Amino acid sequence: MPTYDYKCLECDVQFEKFQGITEPPIEECPECSGKVKRLIGAGAGLIFKGSGFYITDYRSEGYKESAKKDKNTSSEKSDKKEKKSENSGESKEKTTDSATKSE
């Protein structure tokens, strides 16, 4: 059942009333018994209950494909960096070996 906002036209009191949709609107102010007007409300906020409802749950196929491509290129770059660091370690070992041989 929704909550409706009302305003008294005589004493300017604003109040809320919890009532069913099919019930007729209130016509009398509970404070002064004057005439009231039903106000237009913003309505209830959107409430998600459950374990999901993320924006990424409903991505388009095109977005998913481009995300896979981006992931693949970033993993290739990290593989190249790892190979470079391995090669630089080997060259350091060679220089230390040659230095010990000359002594």
C-alpha positions as a Markdown table, in Angstrom:
| # | Residue | x | y | z |
|---|---|---|---|---|
| 1 | Met | 0.0 | 0.0 | 0.0 |
| 2 | Pro | 1.3 | 3.4 | -0.9 |
| 3 | Thr | 1.8 | 6.5 | 1.3 |
| 4 | Tyr | 0.1 | 9.6 | 0.1 |
| 5 | Asp | 1.0 | 13.2 | 1.0 |
| 6 | Tyr | -1.7 | 15.7 | 1.8 |
| 7 | Lys | -1.8 | 19.4 | 2.5 |
| 8 | Cys | -4.5 | 21.3 | 4.3 |
| 9 | Leu | -5.7 | 24.3 | 2.3 |
| 10 | Glu | -6.7 | 26.2 | 5.5 |
| 11 | Cys | -3.9 | 25.6 | 8.1 |
| 12 | Asp | -1.1 | 24.6 | 5.7 |
| 13 | Val | -0.4 | 21.4 | 7.7 |
| 14 | Gln | 1.2 | 18.7 | 5.6 |
| 15 | Phe | 0.8 | 15.0 | 6.5 |
| 16 | Glu | 1.1 | 11.6 | 5.1 |
| 17 | Lys | -1.5 | 8.8 | 5.0 |
| 18 | Phe | -0.8 | 5.2 | 4.4 |
| 19 | Gln | -3.8 | 3.9 | 2.4 |
| 20 | Gly | -4.7 | 1.5 | -0.4 |
| 21 | Ile | -4.8 | 2.5 | -4.0 |
| 22 | Thr | -8.5 | 1.9 | -4.3 |
| 23 | Glu | -9.4 | 4.0 | -1.2 |
| 24 | Pro | -10.9 | 7.4 | -1.8 |
| 25 | Pro | -8.6 | 10.4 | -1.0 |
| 26 | Ile | -9.0 | 12.1 | 2.4 |
| 27 | Glu | -11.1 | 15.2 | 2.2 |
| 28 | Glu | -10.8 | 16.6 | 5.8 |
| 29 | Cys | -7.7 | 17.8 | 7.8 |
| 30 | Pro | -7.1 | 15.8 | 11.0 |
| 31 | Glu | -5.9 | 19.1 | 12.7 |
| 32 | Cys | -8.5 | 21.7 | 11.8 |
| 33 | Ser | -11.1 | 19.7 | 9.9 |
| 34 | Gly | -10.5 | 21.9 | 6.8 |
| 35 | Lys | -10.3 | 20.9 | 3.2 |
| 36 | Val | -7.2 | 19.0 | 2.1 |
| 37 | Lys | -5.5 | 18.4 | -1.2 |
| 38 | Arg | -3.6 | 15.3 | -2.3 |
| 39 | Leu | 0.0 | 16.2 | -3.4 |
| 40 | Ile | 1.9 | 14.6 | -6.2 |
| 41 | Gly | 4.6 | 12.5 | -4.6 |
| 42 | Ala | 7.9 | 11.4 | -6.0 |
| 43 | Gly | 7.0 | 7.8 | -5.3 |
| 44 | Ala | 9.1 | 5.1 | -3.8 |
| 45 | Gly | 12.7 | 4.8 | -4.6 |
| 46 | Leu | 13.9 | 1.8 | -6.6 |
| 47 | Ile | 15.1 | -0.9 | -4.3 |
| 48 | Phe | 17.1 | -3.9 | -5.5 |
| 49 | Lys | 17.1 | -7.0 | -3.3 |
| 50 | Gly | 19.3 | -10.0 | -4.1 |
| 51 | Ser | 22.9 | -10.8 | -4.8 |
| 52 | Gly | 23.2 | -9.2 | -8.3 |
| 53 | Phe | 22.0 | -6.2 | -10.2 |
| 54 | Tyr | 25.3 | -4.8 | -11.3 |
| 55 | Ile | 25.6 | -2.7 | -14.4 |
| 56 | Thr | 28.1 | -5.2 | -15.8 |
| 57 | Asp | 25.5 | -8.0 | -15.6 |
| 58 | Tyr | 23.8 | -6.9 | -18.8 |
| 59 | Arg | 26.6 | -5.8 | -21.1 |
| 60 | Ser | 26.3 | -6.1 | -24.9 |
| 61 | Glu | 28.1 | -8.7 | -26.8 |
| 62 | Gly | 30.2 | -6.1 | -28.6 |
| 63 | Tyr | 31.4 | -4.8 | -25.2 |
| 64 | Lys | 32.3 | -8.3 | -24.0 |
| 65 | Glu | 34.3 | -9.0 | -27.1 |
| 66 | Ser | 36.3 | -5.8 | -26.9 |
| 67 | Ala | 37.0 | -6.4 | -23.2 |
| 68 | Lys | 38.4 | -9.8 | -24.1 |
| 69 | Lys | 40.7 | -8.3 | -26.7 |
| 70 | Asp | 41.9 | -5.7 | -24.2 |
| 71 | Lys | 42.5 | -8.4 | -21.6 |
| 72 | Asn | 44.5 | -10.5 | -24.1 |
| 73 | Thr | 46.7 | -7.5 | -25.2 |
| 74 | Ser | 47.4 | -6.6 | -21.6 |
| 75 | Ser | 48.4 | -10.2 | -20.7 |
| 76 | Glu | 50.8 | -10.2 | -23.8 |
| 77 | Lys | 52.4 | -7.0 | -22.6 |
| 78 | Ser | 53.0 | -8.5 | -19.1 |
| 79 | Asp | 54.5 | -11.7 | -20.7 |
| 80 | Lys | 56.9 | -9.5 | -22.7 |
| 81 | Lys | 57.9 | -7.7 | -19.5 |
| 82 | Glu | 58.6 | -10.9 | -17.7 |
| 83 | Lys | 60.7 | -12.2 | -20.5 |
| 84 | Lys | 62.7 | -9.0 | -20.5 |
| 85 | Ser | 63.4 | -9.2 | -16.8 |
| 86 | Glu | 64.5 | -12.9 | -17.2 |
| 87 | Asn | 66.9 | -11.9 | -20.0 |
| 88 | Ser | 68.4 | -9.0 | -18.0 |
| 89 | Gly | 69.1 | -11.4 | -15.1 |
| 90 | Glu | 71.0 | -13.7 | -17.4 |
| 91 | Ser | 73.2 | -11.0 | -18.8 |
| 92 | Lys | 74.1 | -9.9 | -15.3 |
| 93 | Glu | 75.1 | -13.5 | -14.5 |
| 94 | Lys | 77.4 | -13.6 | -17.6 |
| 95 | Thr | 79.2 | -10.4 | -16.6 |
| 96 | Thr | 79.8 | -11.7 | -13.1 |
| 97 | Asp | 81.1 | -15.0 | -14.5 |
| 98 | Ser | 83.6 | -13.3 | -16.8 |
| 99 | Ala | 84.8 | -11.0 | -14.0 |
| 100 | Thr | 85.6 | -14.1 | -11.8 |
| 101 | Lys | 87.4 | -15.8 | -14.7 |
| 102 | Ser | 89.8 | -12.9 | -15.3 |
| 103 | Glu | 90.9 | -12.9 | -11.6 |
